[in-house]
Amino acid sequence: MLDKNSSLVPEQEIPVVRVKDKRFRVFIPYEDIQERIRIMAAAMTREYEGKKPIFLSVLTGSFMFAADLMKHINIDCEIAFTRLSSYSGTSSTGKVEMIMDFREEIKDRHVIILEDIVDSGTTLSRFLPILEEHQPASIAIATLLIKPEALKYKLDVPYVGFRISNEFIIGYGLDYDGAGRNLKDIYQVVEA
């Protein structure tokens, strides 16, 4: 016999994973990520029709976002990769290091930077002047995630998947000291 506080349907628990010394819970499910990416890709496809843009994926965190986005871009385009770093552990160092330069010619090209996350904006604020030296026709930023509360620099980011709070997250390409990139959902830390 069930008492009045019991239920035949158990409450759904939010999955928690342990990565290194921290616990994380699902924050944005994979299906929601994919839906937002389809919406972003449709907007970019309309905006850049006939312009043959070059997508510049900032590794390593954006690799899943870039791969899934490109599957839905239905115009003539190219993709290139660069690798920048400004993180150590769970916080930004404030210094941007270009670990891998891109080789593609971007002069007079429409460039769309693909980022996994924009938080302080330090990385992009240091990277944009480097790109501008190559004289592209235009530069736009597309990011899966943005933390408006953490922004320290004024950036024009026309393509945003999700606006999130200033919590540490992992999964779907984002890492904690190299771990957790392979998680298909995005997870939020539950203990500091």
N, C-alpha and C positions, 0 to 999 in steps of 0.2 A: 504494500500500500504506500502511495506517495503522500507526503505531507504537503501542506499548502505552499511551502517554499521550494518544493521540488519541481523539476521540469522534465518532460520526456525528451526534450531536445537539449543536449548539453550546450552550455555557452561556448562560443568559439574562442579559442585562445589565440592571441597574437603570437606568431612564431618568434622565438628569440634564438639568436645564434651567438656563440662566443668566438671572437677573433682576437687572438693574442690575450691580453689581459682585460678586455672590455666585453660587455654584453650589448647587443644591438637587437632592436625589434623592427619588423617590417614597417616602413614609413610610406613608400609609394610602390604599390604592386606592379609587376611586370606588364600586365594588361593595360594599366593606366598610362604607363610610360609609352607603350606602343601606340596608343590612341593619340597622345600628344604629339608624338613624332610624325604620325600621318598628317595631322593638322598643320604642323610646321612645314613639312615637305610640300604640301599642297600650296601653301602661301609662297614659298620660295620658287616653286615651279611657275606660278603665275607671274611673280615679280621679275624673274630672270629669263623668261621665254625669249629666245633669239639672241641672248647675250653671251652664251657659252661661258658661264662662270667657272672659277676654280675654287673648290672647297679646300680649305687649309685646316686639317685636323691637328689639334694640339694634343700630342701624346703625353702621357700614356692614358690618362683618364678618359679621353673622349673616344677611344677606339670602338666601344660598343655603340655609342650614340651615332658616330659617323657611319658605321657599317649599316645600322638599321635605317638611318635617315636616307642614305644613298639608294637603298632599295625602293624608295618611294619618290625619288626625284626623277621626273619624266621629261627632261630636256637634255640637250647636248651639254656636257659639262666634264670637268676633270676633278681629280682629288689629289692632294699632295699632303705631306706630313711634316711636322716639325715637332721638336721636343723641347719643352721649357720646364723649368723647375723653380718652385718657390716655397715648397713645403718640407717640413721635417716633423715627423710624428703627426700630431693632430693640429698643428698650427703653422701659419705662414711665417717664413723667415723674413719677409720684406725685401729679399734680394731675388732677382730673377736671373736665372742662368739658362742660356741657350745651349742645350746638350746636343741637339741635332738640327742643323740648318736645312731649309728646304732648297731644292735645286731647280725648281721650275721657274720659268720666266713669268713674272706677273705684271710687267709694264703694260699699261693700257688694258688690263684685264679686270673683271669684276671679281673681287676676292670676298669669300664668305668664311670667316674664321669659325671653326667648330670647337666649342669648349664644353667640357663636362659640367663645370660649375664656375660661376663668377661669384666670389665672396668679397674680398677687400677690393678687388679690381687692380691690384698691384701688377700682376703678371701682364694683363692686357695694356695697362697704362705705359708699361715699359716696352711692350712688343709693338704697339701701333706705330710709334715713330720709326722703328726699324722697317716695317712694311711700307710706310709712306715714302721712304727713301727710294724704293723700287718703282715709284710712280704708277700705282695701279689706277684704273679708271674709277674704282670705288672700293670701299672696304665696309663690310657689314659684319656684325657679330651674331652668331646663333649659339645659344647655350641651353643645355637641358635644364639646368638649375641656376637660380640666382638667389643670393641672400641680400635683399635690399638693406637690412639693418646693418650689415657688415661693410657695405660699400664705403670706401674712403676716397674714391676718384669718380668724377662725373664721366660716365660712359653711356654712349647711345647703343642700346642692345635691342634691336627691333624684333628678334626672334627668341622668345623665351618659352621653355616648356613649362616649368613650375617655379613660382616664387615661394621660397621656404624661409623658415626662421633660422636663426644663427646657431643651430645645433650641428654637431659633427655627424657626418653621414658616410656610409660606405656602400659598396655594391654597384652593379651595373657599370663597372669600369673604375669606380672610385675606390681608393684603398686606405688602409691604415698601416703605414710602414710597409707597403708592398703586399699586404694580405687583404683578402676580401673582394678583389676586383671581379672575381668569377661569379659572385652572387647575382642571380637574375633580377631580383627585386632591389630597391634602394632601402637601406636600413638606417635607423637613427640610433645613436648611442643612448643607452638607458642608465648608464652609470659612468661618471667621469673618471 
